[in-house]
């Protein structure tokens, strides 16, 4: 006669099934991703002056590798032939999506606010949409084009600090422009996820983390050689712990899972929740002011993507 499971066994069995259920809910994993990425903008601002930016990029991927590679050693060895066959793609994705994106992102934190850093990331979905049309011949609808234009208007409002007349003189804040450039890099990474090799997501991410660490080393060494490197403060180490466990590991995995479940175009919609959480954290944690033009830019960013994605969703379902 089979023994009836104990309350403890039933609890852990339920927890196991709940974990698998969560992993299959695209909207849930993407909301978690948006929350953590929103916090990353605040973390970047908090790390400014507490830790050298290039060292931060290098150390975040070093610690991510120290977590992932030993835990996945056997899987990495088993999938080594597949990973090696795709090493140019993995190296490029690790560099542009992780290293270059974060180098520009953290440098921008010295020149603009956490609120602006997160709000300007509303440019990622339009970049993804444009890239899909150029590289994958995915035809954009008129609603998507209108939505893209509205979103870029919001990004322009932030970049000019509420004065669109600055567009004629090109007197942008350098940090704001850097965030827009970083957003284009991450959009490229998102598009490239469609071509990733058929290996377990965790194994592929470990390979990307290793590529990011290797490509970030020259930046960190250059920073040290030019005398700009310095040892992190206690606050810097605490920020680094959050960045490693959140944006560097768990959020990247949930982002890849979201793209796998709903595709890059739909997953890109959730990138516009990043400014919502980032602006909220910037105001609550850093006590940064939230100006009227920033609120208008947020509405334009969210509204523009909603116009494009919701309308395209109706068209697809009809």
Helices and strands as residue ranges (DSSP letters): H 7-23, H 26-47, H 53-71, H 73-78, H 80-85, H 87-93, I 94-100, H 101-108, H 114-119, G 120-122, H 123-135, H 142-159, G 164-168, H 174-192, G 193-195, H 201-225, H 234-243, I 244-250, H 251-269, G 270-273, H 274-286, H 292-317
